[in-house]
Amino acid sequence: MRNVRERLFRPSDLAQITGVEQNVYGSGAYSKYFFRQLHDLFPTLIWVAEDDGKLVGHVCAAVAQDGTGWILNTAVLPHYRRQGIGERLMINSIDALLRAGVRHFKVTSESENFPAIRLYEKLGFHTVGIEEDYYGDGVDRVIMERHEKEQA
Ligand SMILES: CC(C)(COP(=O)(O)OP(=O)(O)OC[C@H]1O[C@@H](n2cnc3c(N)ncnc32)[C@H](O)[C@@H]1OP(=O)(O)O)[C@@H](O)C(=O)NCCC(=O)NCCS
């Protein structure tokens, strides 16, 4: 029985998170320097999923100058998918952004990436635009947003 839990990224995770990133995104993976610098800027916005000491997924976010919280990527190792890990990582990320005062969220995905789009829709994101050929010829990007309701 797997015992996966989510927690904040630590600098000692750098090699493992880069390995998961390369496994999931191949030549499109973020480098270890990206994770190191993102951690310098937003130490509460990188979450990892851990199975008995082994990293199996992560989510990264950042806050733009206009206050928008951007979910930059979500990754779960193939053998760990469809177990709720991606969703729990996303919820941790959104909660951390809410604690940072973010009320407007954005996420993007390849337009054919239905697992990711379904995941984001499940969490209240809706499509607001498409950028044609963003990832190369014929590979479009979907832009999705979520707005937090104002407290009464
Ligand atoms: C997208 C990704 C992170 C989802 O991770 P996951 O741990 O498998 O997702 P979960 O098990 O938490 O699924 C949560 C919801 O997402 C949706 N979903 C996830 N995978 C799906 C699939 N293959 N088909 C349809 N819906 C899917 C469903 O709505 C699901 O809810 P449900 O179980 O109640 O149906 C994972 O597939 C992945 O790493 N893909 C490659 C990297 C990527 O494309 N990242 C996103 C772009 S930045």
The ligand as a Gaussian input file, in Angstrom:
#p B3LYP/6-31G(d) Opt

LIG

0 1
 C       -2.060000      16.024000     -15.266000
 C       -1.497000      15.155000     -14.131000
 C       -0.621000      16.030000     -13.215000
 C       -2.681000      14.597000     -13.306000
 O       -2.149000      13.927000     -12.173000
 P       -2.925000      12.712000     -11.464000
 O       -2.279000      12.493000     -10.136000
 O       -2.994000      11.549000     -12.372000
 O       -4.404000      13.335000     -11.301000
 P       -5.472000      12.909000     -10.196000
 O       -5.455000      11.428000      -9.990000
 O       -5.305000      13.758000      -9.002000
 O       -6.829000      13.290000     -10.950000
 C       -7.632000      14.384000     -10.510000
 C       -8.633000      14.705000     -11.602000
 O       -7.962000      15.070000     -12.811000
 C       -8.673000      14.560000     -13.935000
 N       -7.832000      13.557000     -14.617000
 C       -6.588000      13.184000     -14.271000
 N       -6.105000      12.300000     -15.173000
 C       -7.068000      12.123000     -16.095000
 C       -7.155000      11.342000     -17.276000
 N       -6.142000      10.533000     -17.690000
 N       -8.285000      11.418000     -18.023000
 C       -9.304000      12.212000     -17.653000
 N       -9.293000      12.980000     -16.509000
 C       -8.167000      12.930000     -15.750000
 C       -9.930000      13.934000     -13.387000
 O      -10.909000      14.955000     -13.320000
 C       -9.504000      13.535000     -11.985000
 O      -10.580000      13.465000     -11.096000
 P      -11.354000      12.041000     -10.893000
 O      -10.322000      11.080000     -10.419000
 O      -12.392000      12.360000      -9.856000
 O      -11.906000      11.675000     -12.239000
 C       -0.685000      13.942000     -14.692000
 O       -1.486000      13.281000     -15.658000
 C        0.638000      14.341000     -15.313000
 O        1.677000      14.439000     -14.638000
 N        0.641000      14.522000     -16.639000
 C        1.870000      14.875000     -17.367000
 C        2.328000      16.296000     -17.060000
 C        1.269000      17.314000     -17.421000
 O        0.644000      17.209000     -18.472000
 N        1.069000      18.307000     -16.535000
 C        0.096000      19.364000     -16.737000
 C        0.529000      20.406000     -17.650000
 S        1.454000      21.653000     -16.802000

